[in-house]
Amino acid sequence: MVKLKVPQVQPSDRFTKVGESHGKIWEVVEVWTAVDGISHVRLRSCDNLGGLITIAAGVLCDLNFWRVVRTAE
């Protein structure tokens, strides 16, 4: 059996979808590994309209689909 590398994603990390014109920002609120061994993340929309989505962590870390949003510290 092949062991999959678990992407390093943590709660409070922020991302935006590639190709979205409005640039909605999504924040990681939960990270877990499902019974099949695949890491998943739950994302919350950072706008005040609400919204939750759940995706595989590997997809979130794929630069073809999502980009990290850097915050000023």
C-alpha positions as CSV (number, residue, x, y, z in Angstrom):
1,M,0.0,0.0,0.0
2,V,1.3,3.5,-0.9
3,K,1.4,6.0,1.9
4,L,0.1,9.4,0.7
5,K,1.9,12.5,1.8
6,V,-0.4,14.6,4.0
7,P,-0.5,18.3,2.9
8,Q,0.5,20.8,5.6
9,V,-2.7,22.7,6.0
10,Q,-3.8,24.2,9.3
11,P,-6.8,26.0,10.7
12,S,-6.7,29.8,10.0
13,D,-4.8,29.2,6.7
14,R,-6.5,31.2,3.9
15,F,-7.0,30.4,0.2
16,T,-8.7,31.7,-2.9
17,K,-9.9,29.7,-5.9
18,V,-7.9,30.1,-9.1
19,G,-9.8,31.9,-11.8
20,E,-12.5,33.5,-9.7
21,S,-12.9,37.1,-10.7
22,H,-14.3,38.3,-7.4
23,G,-11.5,36.8,-5.3
24,K,-13.5,35.3,-2.5
25,I,-11.3,34.2,0.4
26,W,-11.8,30.9,2.2
27,E,-10.4,30.1,5.7
28,V,-9.6,26.6,6.9
29,V,-11.7,25.8,10.0
30,E,-11.1,22.1,10.4
31,V,-8.6,19.4,9.1
32,W,-9.1,15.7,9.5
33,T,-8.3,12.3,8.0
34,A,-11.3,10.3,6.8
35,V,-11.7,6.6,7.3
36,D,-10.2,6.0,3.8
37,G,-7.0,7.8,4.9
38,I,-7.5,10.9,2.8
39,S,-7.1,14.3,4.5
40,H,-10.0,16.7,4.2
41,V,-10.5,20.3,5.1
42,R,-13.5,22.4,5.9
43,L,-13.4,25.9,4.6
44,R,-15.5,28.9,5.7
45,S,-16.1,31.9,3.5
46,C,-14.5,35.0,4.9
47,D,-17.2,37.3,3.5
48,N,-20.2,38.0,5.7
49,L,-22.5,35.9,3.5
50,G,-21.5,32.6,5.1
51,G,-20.7,29.4,3.3
52,L,-18.9,26.2,4.1
53,I,-17.3,23.7,1.8
54,T,-15.4,20.5,2.3
55,I,-12.7,19.3,0.0
56,A,-9.7,17.0,0.0
57,A,-6.6,18.6,1.4
58,G,-4.6,17.5,-1.7
59,V,-6.9,19.5,-4.0
60,L,-6.6,22.6,-1.7
61,C,-2.8,22.4,-2.0
62,D,-2.9,22.0,-5.8
63,L,-1.8,25.3,-7.4
64,N,-4.0,24.6,-10.4
65,F,-7.1,25.0,-8.2
66,W,-6.3,27.1,-5.1
67,R,-3.8,29.8,-4.1
68,V,-2.6,30.7,-0.6
69,V,-3.6,34.1,0.6
70,R,-0.8,35.8,2.5
71,T,-1.7,38.0,5.4
72,A,0.3,40.9,6.7
73,E,1.8,40.2,10.1
